[in-house]
C-alpha cells in the first residue's frame, strides 16, 4: 500500500513537471487537478531552489520532493517489515 501511494505521488510530480515544462493548458480540468495535487503533496519543498530560470526551479524542487517521498516510503516499508 505504501508503494502504491508513493508511486501515485511521484507520478503526480512527474506529470506536473511535464505540464509546466511543456506549458500545458491550466484551464484543462485534468491539468489543473494534477497541479493542485502536486501543490498538496510537495509539503513545503516547492520553493527550496529559486534559480533565475523558473522551469529549472520547478524541475529541481519537484525532483527533490519525489526523492523525499521515495526515501520516506522506503523507510516506512522497511519499518513495517520488522
MDTraj code that builds the backbone (N, CA, C; nanometers):
import mdtraj as md
import numpy as np

residues = "UNK UNK UNK UNK UNK UNK UNK UNK UNK UNK UNK UNK UNK UNK UNK UNK UNK UNK UNK UNK UNK UNK UNK UNK UNK UNK UNK UNK UNK UNK UNK UNK UNK UNK UNK UNK UNK UNK UNK UNK UNK UNK UNK UNK UNK UNK UNK UNK UNK UNK UNK UNK UNK UNK UNK UNK UNK UNK UNK UNK UNK UNK UNK UNK UNK UNK UNK UNK UNK UNK UNK UNK UNK UNK UNK UNK UNK UNK UNK UNK UNK UNK".split()
xyz = np.array([
    [0.0812, -0.1196, 0.0000],
    [0.0000, 0.0000, 0.0000],
    [0.0862, 0.1271, 0.0000],
    [0.1932, 0.1250, 0.0788],
    [0.2834, 0.2407, 0.0842],
    [0.3453, 0.2644, -0.0529],
    [0.3862, 0.1567, -0.1192],
    [0.4455, 0.1699, -0.2534],
    [0.3477, 0.2339, -0.3511],
    [0.2222, 0.1953, -0.3417],
    [0.1206, 0.2499, -0.4322],
    [0.1043, 0.4001, -0.4088],
    [0.0930, 0.4397, -0.2835],
    [0.0760, 0.5821, -0.2512],
    [0.1963, 0.6623, -0.2994],
    [0.3158, 0.6144, -0.2679],
    [0.4379, 0.6844, -0.3100],
    [0.4455, 0.6893, -0.4627],
    [0.4115, 0.5797, -0.5281],
    [0.4129, 0.5763, -0.6743],
    [0.3165, 0.6762, -0.7358],
    [0.1984, 0.6866, -0.6787],
    [0.0989, 0.7827, -0.7288],
    [0.1481, 0.9261, -0.7090],
    [0.2037, 0.9544, -0.5926],
    [0.2543, 1.0901, -0.5656],
    [0.3678, 1.1251, -0.6619],
    [0.4592, 1.0326, -0.6834],
    [0.5701, 1.0582, -0.7764],
    [0.5180, 1.0748, -0.9188],
    [0.4163, 0.9984, -0.9564],
    [0.3557, 1.0149, -1.0891],
    [0.2921, 1.1534, -1.1024],
    [0.2283, 1.2000, -0.9970],
    [0.1691, 1.3348, -0.9979],
    [0.2782, 1.4397, -1.0151],
    [0.3895, 1.4246, -0.9424],
    [0.5010, 1.5186, -0.9574],
    [0.5550, 1.5169, -1.1004],
    [0.5698, 1.3979, -1.1558],
    [0.6226, 1.3847, -1.2924],
    [0.5307, 1.4535, -1.3924],
    [0.4013, 1.4281, -1.3817],
    [0.3064, 1.4927, -1.4722],
    [0.3079, 1.6442, -1.4541],
    [0.3141, 1.6891, -1.3309],
    [0.3178, 1.8336, -1.3046],
    [0.4382, 1.8986, -1.3728],
    [0.5545, 1.8377, -1.3559],
    [0.6757, 1.8925, -1.4183],
    [0.6601, 1.8941, -1.5700],
    [0.6109, 1.7856, -1.6275],
    [0.5913, 1.7811, -1.7729],
    [0.4927, 1.8883, -1.8182],
    [0.3845, 1.9059, -1.7446],
    [0.2856, 2.0068, -1.7811],
    [0.3438, 2.1476, -1.7739],
    [0.4271, 2.1735, -1.6742],
    [0.4895, 2.3059, -1.6623],
    [0.5911, 2.3268, -1.7738],
    [0.6768, 2.2280, -1.7961],
    [0.7818, 2.2402, -1.8980],
    [0.7221, 2.2602, -2.0367],
    [0.6144, 2.1868, -2.0666],
    [0.5544, 2.1959, -2.1994],
    [0.4362, 2.2928, -2.2045],
    [0.4216, 2.3752, -2.1000],
    [0.3223, 2.4823, -2.0957],
    [0.1809, 2.4317, -2.1248],
    [0.1390, 2.3299, -2.0494],
    [0.0056, 2.2729, -2.0670],
    [-0.1013, 2.3749, -2.0275],
    [-0.2170, 2.3602, -2.0859],
    [-0.3300, 2.4491, -2.0614],
    [-0.3836, 2.4275, -1.9198],
    [-0.3629, 2.5245, -1.8300],
    [-0.4096, 2.5114, -1.6923],
    [-0.5611, 2.5247, -1.6801],
    [-0.6261, 2.5628, -1.7883],
    [-0.7717, 2.5657, -1.7904],
    [-0.8313, 2.4268, -1.8062],
    [-0.7488, 2.3307, -1.8478],
    [-0.7927, 2.1923, -1.8614],
    [-0.8124, 2.1325, -1.7225],
    [-0.9225, 2.0618, -1.7029],
    [-0.9543, 2.0057, -1.5722],
    [-0.8501, 1.9101, -1.5189],
    [-0.8001, 1.8207, -1.6053],
    [-0.7004, 1.7228, -1.5607],
    [-0.5702, 1.7920, -1.5232],
    [-0.5276, 1.8860, -1.6049],
    [-0.4034, 1.9592, -1.5774],
    [-0.4158, 2.0367, -1.4464],
    [-0.5272, 2.1040, -1.4257],
    [-0.5438, 2.1809, -1.3020],
    [-0.5544, 2.0887, -1.1805],
    [-0.6141, 1.9702, -1.1970],
    [-0.6201, 1.8724, -1.0875],
    [-0.4796, 1.8264, -1.0494],
    [-0.3979, 1.7929, -1.1490],
    [-0.2605, 1.7485, -1.1223],
    [-0.1820, 1.8609, -1.0557],
    [-0.1991, 1.9825, -1.1031],
    [-0.1305, 2.0977, -1.0432],
    [-0.1687, 2.1120, -0.8958],
    [-0.2982, 2.1035, -0.8664],
    [-0.3455, 2.1186, -0.7281],
    [-0.2929, 2.0064, -0.6392],
    [-0.2953, 1.8835, -0.6889],
    [-0.2466, 1.7705, -0.6098],
    [-0.0959, 1.7809, -0.5856],
    [-0.0231, 1.8261, -0.6860],
    [0.1219, 1.8432, -0.6695],
    [0.1499, 1.9465, -0.5610],
    [0.0708, 2.0526, -0.5568],
    [0.0879, 2.1555, -0.4542],
    [0.0625, 2.0995, -0.3144],
    [-0.0327, 2.0081, -0.3026],
    [-0.0633, 1.9472, -0.1728],
    [0.0509, 1.8564, -0.1275],
    [0.0993, 1.7721, -0.2175],
    [0.1969, 1.6695, -0.1803],
    [0.3412, 1.7183, -0.1747],
    [0.3696, 1.8384, -0.2250],
    [0.5081, 1.8864, -0.2264],
    [0.5583, 1.9191, -0.0853],
    [0.4661, 1.9369, 0.0086],
    [0.4993, 1.9513, 0.1511],
    [0.6055, 2.0579, 0.1805],
    [0.5897, 2.1741, 0.1219],
    [0.6814, 2.2838, 0.1512],
    [0.8133, 2.2802, 0.0762],
    [0.8310, 2.1836, -0.0119],
    [0.9568, 2.1730, -0.0863],
    [0.9488, 2.2392, -0.2241],
    [0.8397, 2.3064, -0.2532],
    [0.8194, 2.3649, -0.3851],
    [0.9020, 2.4881, -0.4148],
    [0.9690, 2.5414, -0.3137],
    [1.0499, 2.6614, -0.3374],
    [1.1853, 2.6548, -0.2676],
    [1.2380, 2.5353, -0.2524],
    [1.3708, 2.5189, -0.1913],
    [1.4765, 2.5830, -0.2802],
    [1.4682, 2.5556, -0.4095],
    [1.5614, 2.6131, -0.5069],
    [1.4893, 2.7244, -0.5815],
    [1.5543, 2.8398, -0.5936],
    [1.4930, 2.9526, -0.6644],
    [1.5886, 3.0102, -0.7688],
    [1.6218, 2.9301, -0.8702],
    [1.7102, 2.9820, -0.9753],
    [1.6367, 3.0861, -1.0602],
    [1.7122, 3.1606, -1.1376],
    [1.6522, 3.2608, -1.2259],
    [1.5572, 3.1971, -1.3269],
    [1.5908, 3.0780, -1.3726],
    [1.5069, 3.0054, -1.4680],
    [1.3971, 2.9319, -1.3906],
    [1.2729, 2.9785, -1.4043],
    [1.1615, 2.9201, -1.3289],
    [1.1393, 2.7731, -1.3620],
    [1.1580, 2.7353, -1.4877],
    [1.1399, 2.5946, -1.5254],
    [1.2400, 2.5061, -1.4532],
    [1.3632, 2.5516, -1.4454],
    [1.4653, 2.4764, -1.3729],
    [1.4259, 2.4635, -1.2260],
    [1.3710, 2.5685, -1.1695],
    [1.3252, 2.5641, -1.0310],
    [1.2174, 2.4595, -1.0092],
    [1.1218, 2.4524, -1.1012],
    [1.0153, 2.3518, -1.0906],
    [1.0744, 2.2119, -1.0979],
    [1.1626, 2.1899, -1.1934],
    [1.2240, 2.0573, -1.2086],
    [1.3022, 2.0197, -1.0832],
    [1.3859, 2.1088, -1.0346],
    [1.4678, 2.0791, -0.9164],
    [1.3829, 2.0559, -0.7916],
    [1.2868, 2.1417, -0.7684],
    [1.2062, 2.1315, -0.6470],
    [1.1182, 2.0071, -0.6458],
    [1.0586, 1.9751, -0.7587],
    [0.9726, 1.8569, -0.7617],
    [1.0539, 1.7282, -0.7682],
    [1.1739, 1.7343, -0.8230],
    [1.2637, 1.6179, -0.8165],
    [1.3052, 1.5935, -0.6718],
    [1.3343, 1.7004, -0.5990],
    [1.3678, 1.6869, -0.4571],
    [1.2499, 1.6282, -0.3795],
    [1.1306, 1.6787, -0.4052],
    [1.0122, 1.6272, -0.3363],
    [0.9903, 1.4793, -0.3684],
    [1.0100, 1.4407, -0.4945],
    [0.9956, 1.2995, -0.5321],
    [1.0985, 1.2138, -0.4602],
    [1.2199, 1.2638, -0.4493],
    [1.3252, 1.1907, -0.3783],
    [1.2894, 1.1743, -0.2304],
    [1.2396, 1.2800, -0.1685],
    [1.1995, 1.2728, -0.0276],
    [1.0870, 1.1707, -0.0096],
    [0.9888, 1.1729, -0.0987],
    [0.8799, 1.0757, -0.0909],
    [0.9309, 0.9332, -0.1117],
    [1.0207, 0.9141, -0.2065],
    [1.0740, 0.7798, -0.2335],
    [1.1521, 0.7269, -0.1138],
    [1.2386, 0.8089, -0.0580],
    [1.3183, 0.7665, 0.0579],
    [1.2275, 0.7445, 0.1787],
    [1.1343, 0.8356, 0.2003],
    [1.0401, 0.8200, 0.3112],
    [0.9577, 0.6931, 0.2985],
    [0.9110, 0.6659, 0.1776],
    [0.8349, 0.5431, 0.1540],
    [0.9174, 0.4195, 0.1797],
    [1.0420, 0.4226, 0.1349],
    [1.1333, 0.3097, 0.1568],
    [1.1537, 0.2855, 0.3063],
    [1.1737, 0.3926, 0.3823],
    [1.1930, 0.3798, 0.5269],
    [1.0677, 0.3257, 0.5963],
    [0.9518, 0.3714, 0.5535],
    [0.8272, 0.3218, 0.6122],
    [0.8086, 0.1737, 0.5812],
    [0.8343, 0.1343, 0.4574],
    [0.8227, -0.0072, 0.4197],
    [0.9182, -0.0917, 0.5026],
    [1.0397, -0.0439, 0.5174],
    [1.1397, -0.1167, 0.5961],
    [1.0944, -0.1308, 0.7416],
    [1.0395, -0.0238, 0.7983],
    [0.9931, -0.0277, 0.9371],
    [0.8743, -0.1224, 0.9537],
    [0.7861, -0.1276, 0.8556],
    [0.6691, -0.2147, 0.8638],
    [0.7051, -0.3623, 0.8513],
    [0.8150, -0.3917, 0.7876],
    [0.8573, -0.5311, 0.7695],
    [0.9194, -0.5899, 0.8952],
    [0.9545, -0.5076, 0.9907],
    [1.0185, -0.5571, 1.1136],
    [0.9206, -0.6187, 1.2069],
])
top = md.Topology()
chain = top.add_chain()
for i, resn in enumerate(residues, 1):
    res = top.add_residue(resn, chain, resSeq=i)
    for name in ("N", "CA", "C"):
        top.add_atom(name, md.element.get_by_symbol(name[0]), res)
traj = md.Trajectory(xyz[None], top)
